[in-house]
Amino acid sequence: QVQLVESGGGLVQAGGSLRLSCVASGRTFSDYNMAWFRQAPGKEREFVAGSAWTGGTSYADFVKGRFTISRDRAADTVYLQMNSLKSEDTAVYYCAVTTYYRRLRISTQGSEYTWWGQGTQVTVSA
C-alpha cells in the first residue's frame, strides 16, 4: 500500500523558516515527479513546487527565492525548505506524486497527481 507521510509543519512567526519532509513508502518513486501543493482555508489547492525525476525543479511565482524543493531519490523523500515565511503562506501543505512515469514536464495541476499525503499544517503568525 502506497503511503506519503508529511512532517515538519507547525507554527512560526513571519520571517521564520520551516522544513517539510515527505516520505513515500509502498513502492519506489525515483522515476516519478514529486511536488508540494498547499490549500488555505476557503481557497483552492495550489501548486507550490515540483521536483522532476531528472533533477529539475519548478516553483510557483509566489515562492520563488524563498522556498527550495529537494529530493533524496534513493530514499523516496522530498523536502520543502521554506524561508522568509509570510502570513499568506499559512495553509495545509501536501506532497504528491505524479501519475506519469518519467514525465519530463512538472505539472502544476493537481489532477495529474495520483498519490497524496495527508497534509501538514503550516501557520505563520504576523
Phi, psi and omega per residue, in radians:
Q1 nan 2.237 -3.135
V2 -1.344 2.358 3.060
Q3 -2.391 2.417 2.966
L4 -2.065 2.175 -3.080
V5 -2.146 2.028 3.116
E6 -1.601 2.693 3.038
S7 -2.700 2.927 3.051
G8 1.821 -0.089 3.104
G9 -1.245 3.015 3.125
G10 2.845 -2.890 3.135
L11 -1.806 2.266 -3.128
V12 -2.504 2.650 3.094
Q13 -1.375 2.706 3.084
A14 -0.983 2.400 -3.077
G15 1.627 -0.208 -3.119
G16 -1.475 -3.028 -3.067
S17 -2.315 2.675 2.997
L18 -2.521 2.671 3.053
R19 -2.170 2.057 3.100
L20 -1.630 2.550 3.075
S21 -2.217 2.622 3.075
C22 -2.458 2.070 -3.137
V23 -1.879 2.225 3.102
A24 -1.731 2.483 3.095
S25 -2.486 2.853 3.128
G26 1.752 -0.410 3.035
R27 -2.931 2.971 3.124
T28 -1.671 2.467 -3.114
F29 -2.126 0.394 -3.061
S30 -1.086 -0.391 -3.139
D31 -1.871 0.414 3.111
Y32 -2.181 2.618 3.015
N33 -1.325 2.529 3.094
M34 -2.182 2.701 -3.058
A35 -2.628 2.849 2.980
W36 -1.982 2.346 3.010
F37 -2.132 2.926 3.045
R38 -2.540 2.732 3.097
Q39 -2.473 2.075 3.094
A40 -1.621 2.743 -3.136
P41 -0.984 2.260 3.105
G42 1.353 0.070 -3.121
K43 -2.103 2.830 3.090
E44 -1.355 2.725 3.049
R45 -1.127 2.439 -3.130
E46 -2.355 2.610 3.108
F47 -1.230 2.412 3.104
V48 -1.942 -0.961 -3.095
A49 -2.785 2.663 3.139
G50 -2.376 2.649 3.127
S51 -2.201 2.076 3.142
A52 -1.442 2.722 3.117
W53 -1.125 -0.350 3.115
T54 -1.396 -0.234 -3.078
G55 1.881 -0.181 3.106
G56 -1.229 2.791 3.121
T57 -2.352 2.818 3.109
S58 -2.570 2.520 -3.090
Y59 -2.335 2.577 2.947
A60 -1.226 2.592 -3.088
D61 -0.999 -0.612 -3.027
F62 -1.296 -0.109 3.094
V63 -2.070 -0.060 -3.121
K64 -1.032 2.306 -3.134
G65 1.516 -0.184 -3.140
R66 -2.020 -0.662 -3.096
F67 -1.896 2.586 3.074
T68 -2.340 2.211 3.062
I69 -1.707 2.427 3.077
S70 -2.490 2.962 -2.981
R71 -2.681 2.479 2.982
D72 -1.936 1.692 -3.030
R73 -1.130 -0.631 -3.115
A74 -1.140 -0.517 -3.104
A75 -1.764 0.066 -3.119
D76 0.879 0.828 -3.117
T77 -2.220 2.391 3.080
V78 -2.172 2.510 -3.089
Y79 -2.119 2.733 2.997
L80 -2.364 1.860 3.062
Q81 -1.513 2.123 -3.083
M82 -2.041 2.014 3.127
N83 -2.016 2.871 3.108
S84 0.865 0.848 -3.075
L85 -1.153 2.543 -3.139
K86 -2.093 2.800 -3.134
S87 -1.049 -0.538 -3.135
E88 -1.290 -0.093 3.037
D89 -1.453 -0.109 3.120
T90 -1.066 2.170 -3.079
A91 -3.112 2.973 2.901
V92 -1.564 2.238 -3.101
Y93 -1.813 2.301 -3.103
Y94 -2.111 2.427 2.928
C95 -1.706 2.706 -3.065
A96 -2.624 2.685 3.094
V97 -2.101 2.342 -3.084
T98 -1.178 2.728 3.099
T99 -1.217 -0.465 -2.881
Y100 -1.761 2.266 3.129
Y101 -1.297 2.206 3.061
R102 0.932 0.777 3.067
R103 -1.398 2.363 -3.083
L104 -1.371 -0.524 -3.079
R105 -1.631 2.371 3.057
I106 -1.515 1.963 -3.103
S107 -1.357 2.537 3.052
T108 -1.764 0.040 -3.093
Q109 -1.688 2.150 -3.130
G110 -1.050 -0.474 -3.125
S111 -1.163 -0.262 3.138
E112 -1.679 0.223 3.103
Y113 -2.061 2.313 -3.053
T114 -1.688 -0.722 -3.053
W115 -1.841 2.358 -3.071
W116 -2.338 2.568 2.992
G117 -1.459 3.125 -3.098
Q118 -1.480 -0.231 3.104
G119 1.690 2.655 3.054
T120 -2.355 2.354 -3.056
Q121 -1.413 2.292 3.005
V122 -2.084 2.148 3.133
T123 -2.155 2.161 -3.132
V124 -1.981 2.081 -3.130
S125 -1.567 2.482 -3.087
A126 -1.289 nan nan
